Amino acid sequence: MKTWAIYSLKGGVGKTAAAVNLASEAALDGRHVLLWDLDPQGAASWYLGVDDPPEMSAKRIVSGKAPLGRYVQHTDQERLDVLPGDRGYRHWDAQIHAAKQPRKVIEELIEPFSESYSLMILDCPPGIGSLATAVLRAADRVLVPVVPTPLSLRALDEVLEHVEDKKVGKTRVLPFFSMADRRRRMHREMIEAPPDTLKKAPETFIDYSTHVEQMGVHRAPVRRFSPRSRAAAQYRALYRELR
């Protein structure tokens, strides 16, 4: 099983939309996919049709008293399951920090799922802490959405500094442009001449799109309700670059 983490220090960069759409594309590609919604807000779970997620205690999960497998829910898309987000996840950092081997917590929690899934996607909350460090260790690939603005680039730099400081996940971090508005000169110029930290980014970038916003109306990945849209084509192309 491969593990992809969609992670950013900054919120509002299209992280959850990327997680949901890439998970959907992978399932359509024939892979058995589990999306773990690690964000207490549970937006990815909600997009995928989860209305009443079970109560989940970060403390019980980290201690092994509540096996994660019991919380898996099927979605209405074939080969795509979800581990719902929960407000109890607010305590992830504290519980992981208190564990005997904090960096290995996420790695050990996801290992049993390798028997049933070929790809796990982690939709991570923003911020840097014990959870982020554990995710950076566990993931085969850490995808970082970057809006083409100086503030978003600064957030990417902080992620890379954290990786360097903790000596974990350095070769796995892969940023990509997200929520790009090519009507704006700054966005166009940054995409055409990316900074060094984005030199190895995928060729595909995700535009700012009304179709992505409409995921909240349809509660579905873009390709499900607007398969011919630019957004659907971009997520499909991004997945193909990554697979």
Sequence and secondary structure as in RCSB ss.txt:
>XXXX:A:sequence
MKTWAIYSLKGGVGKTAAAVNLASEAALDGRHVLLWDLDPQGAASWYLGVDDPPEMSAKRIVSGKAPLGRYVQHT
DQERLDVLPGDRGYRHWDAQIHAAKQPRKVIEELIEPFSESYSLMILDCPPGIGSLATAVLRAADRVLVPVVPTP
LSLRALDEVLEHVEDKKVGKTRVLPFFSMADRRRRMHREMIEAPPDTLKKAPETFIDYSTHVEQMGVHRAPVRRF
SPRSRAAAQYRALYRELR
>XXXX:A:secstr
 EEEEE  SSSSSSHHHHHHHHHHHHHHTT  EEEEE STT HHHHHTT SS     HHHHHHTSS GGGG EE 
SSTTEEEE   GGGGGHHHHHHHSSSGGGHHHHHHGGGGGT SEEEEE  SS SHHHHHHHHH SEEEEEE SSH
HHHHHHHHHHHHHHHHT SGGGEEEEE SB TTSHHHHHHHHS  GGGTTS S   B  HHHHTHHHHTS HHHH
 TTSHHHHHHHHHHHHH 
